[in-house]
Amino acid sequence: MMGKVISVREDTYRRLKSLKERLRAKSLGETIDRLIDEYLKRKRERLKDLVRSSRLSEEEADKVEEIVKEVEAREWW
């Protein structure tokens, strides 16, 4: 697998490196992957909470969840 070079501010690099150590991640890439996974997980949870607190019927809520899954499957999302 070929890697890519990204540019971040020095303070961002230090924070990412510190987080890598706290997570005991093998690499900065693994750290970034974990951050992305956590972001997506929280985003899904917020959406589910919103659907639950709405006045949607069970059928409408199921349809919203189905649409969210389709959107998440897209690469550009």
C-alpha positions as a Markdown table, in Angstrom:
| # | Residue | x | y | z |
|---|---|---|---|---|
| 1 | Met | 0.0 | 0.0 | 0.0 |
| 2 | Met | 1.3 | 3.4 | -1.0 |
| 3 | Gly | 1.2 | 6.2 | 1.6 |
| 4 | Lys | 0.3 | 9.8 | 1.1 |
| 5 | Val | 2.0 | 12.9 | 2.5 |
| 6 | Ile | -0.2 | 15.4 | 4.3 |
| 7 | Ser | 0.8 | 18.8 | 5.8 |
| 8 | Val | -0.4 | 19.9 | 9.3 |
| 9 | Arg | 0.6 | 22.7 | 11.6 |
| 10 | Glu | 3.3 | 22.0 | 14.1 |
| 11 | Asp | 0.9 | 22.2 | 17.1 |
| 12 | Thr | -1.5 | 19.8 | 15.3 |
| 13 | Tyr | 1.3 | 17.3 | 14.7 |
| 14 | Arg | 2.3 | 17.5 | 18.4 |
| 15 | Arg | -1.3 | 16.9 | 19.5 |
| 16 | Leu | -1.7 | 14.0 | 17.1 |
| 17 | Lys | 1.6 | 12.4 | 18.2 |
| 18 | Ser | 0.6 | 12.8 | 21.9 |
| 19 | Leu | -2.8 | 11.1 | 21.1 |
| 20 | Lys | -1.0 | 8.3 | 19.3 |
| 21 | Glu | 1.0 | 7.6 | 22.4 |
| 22 | Arg | -2.1 | 7.7 | 24.7 |
| 23 | Leu | -4.0 | 5.4 | 22.3 |
| 24 | Arg | -0.9 | 3.1 | 22.0 |
| 25 | Ala | -1.5 | 3.2 | 18.2 |
| 26 | Lys | 1.2 | 1.8 | 16.0 |
| 27 | Ser | 1.2 | 4.8 | 13.7 |
| 28 | Leu | -0.2 | 8.3 | 13.0 |
| 29 | Gly | -2.3 | 6.7 | 10.3 |
| 30 | Glu | -3.9 | 4.3 | 12.8 |
| 31 | Thr | -4.5 | 7.3 | 15.1 |
| 32 | Ile | -6.2 | 9.2 | 12.3 |
| 33 | Asp | -8.3 | 6.1 | 11.4 |
| 34 | Arg | -9.5 | 5.8 | 15.0 |
| 35 | Leu | -10.4 | 9.5 | 15.1 |
| 36 | Ile | -12.4 | 9.1 | 11.9 |
| 37 | Asp | -14.1 | 6.0 | 13.2 |
| 38 | Glu | -15.1 | 7.7 | 16.4 |
| 39 | Tyr | -16.3 | 10.8 | 14.5 |
| 40 | Leu | -18.6 | 8.6 | 12.3 |
| 41 | Lys | -19.8 | 6.6 | 15.2 |
| 42 | Arg | -20.8 | 9.8 | 17.1 |
| 43 | Lys | -22.4 | 11.2 | 14.0 |
| 44 | Arg | -24.6 | 8.1 | 13.6 |
| 45 | Glu | -25.5 | 8.2 | 17.3 |
| 46 | Arg | -26.6 | 11.8 | 17.1 |
| 47 | Leu | -28.7 | 11.1 | 14.0 |
| 48 | Lys | -30.3 | 8.1 | 15.7 |
| 49 | Asp | -31.1 | 10.2 | 18.8 |
| 50 | Leu | -32.6 | 12.8 | 16.5 |
| 51 | Val | -34.8 | 10.2 | 14.8 |
| 52 | Arg | -35.9 | 8.7 | 18.1 |
| 53 | Ser | -36.8 | 12.1 | 19.5 |
| 54 | Ser | -38.8 | 13.1 | 16.4 |
| 55 | Arg | -42.4 | 12.4 | 15.8 |
| 56 | Leu | -41.7 | 10.0 | 13.0 |
| 57 | Ser | -43.6 | 6.8 | 12.7 |
| 58 | Glu | -41.6 | 3.6 | 13.2 |
| 59 | Glu | -41.8 | 3.1 | 9.4 |
| 60 | Glu | -40.5 | 6.6 | 8.7 |
| 61 | Ala | -37.7 | 6.2 | 11.2 |
| 62 | Asp | -36.7 | 2.9 | 9.5 |
| 63 | Lys | -36.6 | 4.6 | 6.1 |
| 64 | Val | -34.4 | 7.4 | 7.5 |
| 65 | Glu | -32.0 | 4.9 | 8.9 |
| 66 | Glu | -31.9 | 3.0 | 5.6 |
| 67 | Ile | -31.1 | 6.3 | 3.7 |
| 68 | Val | -28.3 | 7.1 | 6.2 |
| 69 | Lys | -26.8 | 3.7 | 5.6 |
| 70 | Glu | -26.8 | 4.3 | 1.9 |
| 71 | Val | -25.2 | 7.7 | 2.3 |
| 72 | Glu | -22.5 | 6.3 | 4.6 |
| 73 | Ala | -21.7 | 3.6 | 2.0 |
| 74 | Arg | -20.7 | 6.3 | -0.5 |
| 75 | Glu | -17.0 | 7.0 | -0.7 |
| 76 | Trp | -17.4 | 10.8 | -0.8 |
| 77 | Trp | -19.5 | 11.0 | 2.3 |
